Amino acid sequence: MKVKIKLFATLRKFGPDEQEVELPDNATVEDAVKLLNLPDKIPLLKIVNGEHRPPKHSLKEGDELALFPPIAGGG
């Protein structure tokens, strides 16, 4: 199945901002993240189709996975 992955903020240095990847059926968010070979030490916010999802969430054909590093803000 094909899933679109978007990398945001400092994660962009690890690959294209947007890419479409081929994953086996029943692949999870965790499987998709492993495919990217991101450093293990970076905690990630994982958003699938606009909603926060855990690593074991099953992906479906056409899903969009957005990955964000921790971002602090304030004001």
N, C-alpha and C positions, 0 to 999 in steps of 0.2 A: 504494500500500500504506500501511497505517497503522502507525506506530511510536510508542511511548510514550517521552517524554523527561522525565527528572527532573533538576532542578538542585539542587545542594547547596551549603551554606555561603554564601560571599559571592556566588556566581552567582545566588542567588535574587533579587537586586535587578534582574536583567536580564529577568525574566519569571516566569510562574507556576512554583511548585515542580514541578508535574506538568502535562504537556500531551500531547495526542495530535496528531500531525502527519501530513499526507498527503504521501508522497514517491513519486517515480516508481519503477517496478520497477528493480532493480539499483542503487539509490541506496547511497551509502557513508556511513560515520560522518562523514566530512568534509562530505558534502552536507548532512547533518542539522544539523551544527554551523553551517555557513554560513547556513542558514535562520533561525537564532536571532539573527543579527547581534550576536554577542558581540564585545567588543574583541579584536583580533588579538594584543595584547600579553599576554593571559592564557594561560599554558600550562594545558592541561587533561589530566586523567586521564579516559580514556574507557572505560567499562565496559559491555559488551553482554551481557545475560542473565547477569550475575555474573562475567564474565571480561574481563580487560584486552584491548582490541583496538586495532590501528593505525588511522590515519585512512582507509586504503583498504579497510578491511573492508566487505564487502557486507552490507547489512541485509536482513532478511526480514520479511514480514508478521507483526505481533504482537511483534516484538523490543522489548526495553526498553533504552534507552540512558540510562545515568546519567553525569552530568558533574560532576567535582570539580575545584576549583582546587587548587594545591599546598597541602598542609596540613603544617605542622611540629608536631612534638610532642616530648616528651622527658620525662625524669623521672629 
